[in-house]
Amino acid sequence: MTTTSIKEIRASSVGVKVQGNLSGTAAIWSFTILCNLMAAYFYFISHESLKKPLPEWFFIPFFGFGALLTLFAIYVTASRILFGWPIFQCESNASVPGGAVEGTIHIPKPFAYRKPIRLRLACVRGQIQHFVGNRNFVRVDHIVWEESRTLDQYLAGTRVEQIPVNFRVPIDAKPSHEFKAGYGIFWILEAGAKTSILPFFCSFNIPVTAHQADL
């Protein structure tokens, strides 16, 4: 008798899809507060230090961006309060090309089923692009491969506590790896559904190795 290896992967985002390392609620709020403080600081400097202050319309994009970030942070916080922090319990430590991504997404705080649940597995090529003349950089993602499906096996109003997952990784799939030479390969599992209050959404980084021997 063989024993199946079980690995739990915590969701990298809840409520909305967050790119990069800003996957924690505290980090999102920190970034939001910082952006709003910077916008207010430059507005104050413009009106107090410059002989000819910049026009009011010049600051509208900055304060608008800060307002969007604030709504974003509130949305993520509310989603975490409503749904908790989902965990994907997969049946192996890593998947391989030609193998499967199988397991169950466990939702700590179940939601009432309304419409089909959307599942998506994607291979993403993340590339680091540097700005000319400074050390700042941005991560740009490109979809290499993806597959989507829906689950409509529940009756309306059913409390959804678990979401079954079963995807097949292409035989020629690229293994996942962190950033090397400016780019990285990431396999992302996503689940989303409409609820009576806020849309449910969570995503997970799934390890995909090159060979069975790597497991």
C-alpha positions as CSV (number, residue, x, y, z in Angstrom):
1,M,0.0,0.0,0.0
2,T,1.4,3.4,-0.9
3,T,0.8,6.6,0.9
4,T,0.0,9.7,-1.1
5,S,2.1,12.8,-0.2
6,I,-0.1,15.7,0.8
7,K,1.1,19.3,0.6
8,E,-0.9,22.4,1.7
9,I,-0.4,25.6,-0.3
10,R,-1.7,28.8,1.2
11,A,-3.5,31.2,-1.2
12,S,-1.2,34.0,-2.5
13,S,-4.1,36.3,-2.8
14,V,-7.8,36.7,-1.7
15,G,-10.4,39.0,-3.2
16,V,-8.3,40.2,-6.2
17,K,-5.3,39.0,-8.0
18,V,-2.1,40.6,-6.6
19,Q,1.1,40.5,-8.6
20,G,4.6,40.3,-7.3
21,N,5.2,40.1,-3.5
22,L,2.3,42.3,-2.5
23,S,0.2,39.3,-1.5
24,G,-0.3,40.1,2.2
25,T,-3.0,42.4,3.5
26,A,-0.5,44.3,5.6
27,A,1.8,44.9,2.6
28,I,-1.1,46.1,0.5
29,W,-2.1,48.6,3.2
30,S,1.5,49.7,3.7
31,F,1.9,50.4,0.0
32,T,-1.5,52.2,-0.1
33,I,-0.6,54.5,2.8
34,L,2.8,55.2,1.4
35,C,1.4,56.3,-2.0
36,N,-1.2,58.5,-0.4
37,L,1.3,60.1,1.9
38,M,3.7,60.8,-1.0
39,A,0.9,62.4,-3.0
40,A,-0.1,64.6,0.0
41,Y,3.5,65.5,0.6
42,F,4.2,66.7,-2.9
43,Y,1.0,68.7,-2.9
44,F,2.0,70.4,0.3
45,I,5.5,71.1,-1.0
46,S,4.1,72.6,-4.2
47,H,1.9,75.0,-2.4
48,E,4.2,75.9,0.4
49,S,7.7,76.0,-1.1
50,L,7.3,76.9,-4.8
51,K,6.8,80.5,-5.8
52,K,4.4,79.4,-8.5
53,P,2.5,76.3,-7.3
54,L,1.7,73.6,-9.7
55,P,-1.9,73.6,-11.0
56,E,-4.5,71.6,-9.1
57,W,-5.2,69.3,-12.1
58,F,-1.6,68.2,-12.0
59,F,-2.2,66.2,-8.8
60,I,-5.6,64.6,-9.8
61,P,-3.9,61.4,-11.3
62,F,-1.9,61.0,-8.1
63,F,-4.8,61.4,-5.7
64,G,-6.9,59.3,-8.1
65,F,-4.4,56.5,-8.0
66,G,-4.3,56.7,-4.2
67,A,-8.1,56.5,-4.0
68,L,-8.1,53.4,-6.2
69,L,-5.4,51.8,-4.1
70,T,-7.5,52.5,-1.0
71,L,-10.6,50.9,-2.5
72,F,-8.4,47.9,-3.5
73,A,-7.0,47.5,0.0
74,I,-10.5,47.7,1.5
75,Y,-11.8,45.1,-1.0
76,V,-8.9,42.7,-0.2
77,T,-9.4,43.1,3.6
78,A,-13.2,42.6,3.3
79,S,-12.6,39.5,1.2
80,R,-10.3,38.0,3.7
81,I,-12.8,38.7,6.5
82,L,-15.6,37.1,4.5
83,F,-13.8,34.0,3.1
84,G,-10.7,33.6,5.3
85,W,-7.4,32.4,3.7
86,P,-8.1,29.5,1.4
87,I,-5.6,26.5,1.3
88,F,-5.0,24.3,-1.7
89,Q,-4.4,20.7,-0.5
90,C,-2.7,19.0,-3.5
91,E,-2.0,15.3,-3.8
92,S,1.8,15.6,-4.5
93,N,4.6,18.0,-3.6
94,A,5.0,19.1,-7.3
95,S,3.5,18.3,-10.7
96,V,5.4,17.3,-13.8
97,P,4.9,17.8,-17.5
98,G,2.2,15.4,-18.7
99,G,1.1,14.9,-15.1
100,A,-1.9,16.4,-13.2
101,V,-2.6,19.2,-10.8
102,E,-5.1,17.5,-8.5
103,G,-6.4,18.4,-5.1
104,T,-8.9,20.5,-3.2
105,I,-9.2,24.1,-2.3
106,H,-10.4,24.5,1.2
107,I,-12.4,27.6,2.1
108,P,-12.3,28.5,5.8
109,K,-15.5,30.6,5.6
110,P,-17.8,29.0,3.0
111,F,-19.9,31.1,0.6
112,A,-23.3,30.5,-0.9
113,Y,-23.2,29.2,-4.4
114,R,-24.9,31.4,-7.1
115,K,-23.2,30.9,-10.4
116,P,-20.7,28.4,-11.8
117,I,-17.2,28.5,-10.1
118,R,-14.4,29.4,-12.5
119,L,-11.1,27.6,-12.4
120,R,-8.0,28.5,-14.3
121,L,-4.5,27.0,-14.5
122,A,-1.9,29.2,-16.3
123,C,1.8,29.1,-17.0
124,V,3.2,32.7,-16.7
125,R,6.5,34.0,-17.8
126,G,7.5,36.9,-15.6
127,Q,10.1,39.2,-16.9
128,I,12.0,42.0,-15.0
129,Q,12.2,45.2,-17.0
130,H,14.5,48.0,-15.8
131,F,13.8,51.6,-16.4
132,V,16.4,53.5,-18.3
133,G,18.8,55.5,-16.2
134,N,17.9,54.2,-12.7
135,R,17.7,51.0,-10.7
136,N,13.9,50.8,-10.5
137,F,12.2,47.8,-12.3
138,V,8.8,46.4,-13.0
139,R,7.6,42.8,-13.5
140,V,5.8,42.1,-16.7
141,D,3.8,38.8,-17.1
142,H,3.1,37.0,-20.3
143,I,0.8,34.0,-20.5
144,V,2.6,31.0,-22.0
145,W,-0.2,28.5,-21.6
146,E,-3.6,28.4,-19.9
147,E,-6.7,26.3,-19.4
148,S,-10.0,27.3,-17.9
149,R,-13.1,25.4,-16.8
150,T,-16.3,25.9,-14.8
151,L,-17.9,23.9,-12.0
152,D,-21.7,23.9,-12.0
153,Q,-22.4,20.8,-9.8
154,Y,-23.8,22.7,-6.9
155,L,-27.4,23.7,-6.2
156,A,-28.2,27.4,-5.8
157,G,-27.6,28.5,-2.2
158,T,-25.3,25.6,-1.4
159,R,-22.6,26.5,1.1
160,V,-19.3,25.9,-0.8
161,E,-16.5,24.7,1.6
162,Q,-14.3,22.8,-0.9
163,I,-13.5,23.2,-4.6
164,P,-12.2,20.1,-6.4
165,V,-9.3,20.8,-8.8
166,N,-8.1,18.5,-11.7
167,F,-6.0,19.9,-14.5
168,R,-3.5,18.2,-16.8
169,V,-0.1,19.8,-17.3
170,P,1.0,19.8,-21.0
171,I,3.7,17.3,-21.9
172,D,5.9,20.1,-23.2
173,A,5.3,22.3,-20.2
174,K,8.1,24.5,-18.9
175,P,9.1,23.8,-15.2
176,S,8.6,26.6,-12.7
177,H,11.6,28.5,-11.4
178,E,12.3,31.7,-9.7
179,F,13.8,34.7,-11.5
180,K,17.0,33.8,-13.4
181,A,18.6,36.0,-16.0
182,G,15.8,38.4,-15.6
183,Y,12.8,36.1,-16.0
184,G,10.9,33.3,-14.2
185,I,8.3,30.7,-14.9
186,F,5.3,30.4,-12.6
187,W,2.3,28.1,-12.6
188,I,-0.8,29.9,-11.2
189,L,-4.0,28.2,-10.1
190,E,-7.0,30.5,-9.7
191,A,-10.6,30.0,-8.5
192,G,-13.3,32.6,-8.6
193,A,-17.1,32.8,-8.1
194,K,-19.9,35.3,-7.6
195,T,-21.4,35.4,-4.1
196,S,-24.2,37.5,-2.6
197,I,-21.8,40.0,-1.2
198,L,-18.3,40.2,-2.8
199,P,-16.9,38.1,-5.6
200,F,-14.7,35.2,-4.3
201,F,-11.2,34.9,-5.7
202,C,-8.0,33.1,-4.7
203,S,-4.8,32.1,-6.5
204,F,-1.9,29.8,-5.7
205,N,1.6,29.3,-7.0
206,I,1.9,25.6,-8.1
207,P,5.3,24.0,-8.3
208,V,5.9,22.2,-11.6
209,T,9.2,20.2,-11.8
210,A,11.0,19.0,-14.9
211,H,11.3,15.3,-14.0
212,Q,9.5,12.8,-11.8
213,A,12.8,12.2,-10.0
214,D,12.6,15.8,-8.7
215,L,9.6,15.1,-6.6
